[in-house]
Amino acid sequence: MGIIEFQPGRNDGSYLNVGVMRLWQERDHLAFDVGGREPGFERFVNPTQFALNAQTLVRRAADLALENRAGFIDLPSTTDFLTSQKPRPGYFWDNYHAGIAAGLTGDTSTARRRLDQVLAEDAFALWMIQAQESARQLHALAEEPEAFRDWATKATTSCRQQLKLQTGEETAASGSYWS
């Protein structure tokens, strides 16, 4: 799902956050799995100046959203991106998302390797323990593509419901991979 956020700062004005959220991780809040804060802060000086700066922010947000949409147009391109990225030190979710994407496209060995890396992390918080339990389930399902897809469909449906988004059927009917 593409996300664009115009975020206020300590001073009057706005930051711009643009990114992508993976819906196969059950959450009740928005998260930037790819992307995030763009450089700069548009400070409010007066209404005329800020209206022009806000238009610039909106154009930049639209351009970045279109780049994300082009880069993640379907599951194979998303999988290629996620599995080609070297996991960032201290960023638990890189291997998790790459493992799920690989499993959904039938790349069992990459899915298991990435999920093994998730399981090897020292779980110091409840959210990590929960993610590792999902990784354990998915690792076991890697040889069963239909069961793996069923797990991802249920997780995605749950996440969409928690975020109060259209259901998967409504999205499929609209013909869009993107929310």
Helices and strands as residue ranges (DSSP letters): E 2-7, E 13-20, E 34-37, E 42-43, H 47-71, H 75-84, H 93-104, H 108-120, H 126-141, H 145-162, H 168-174
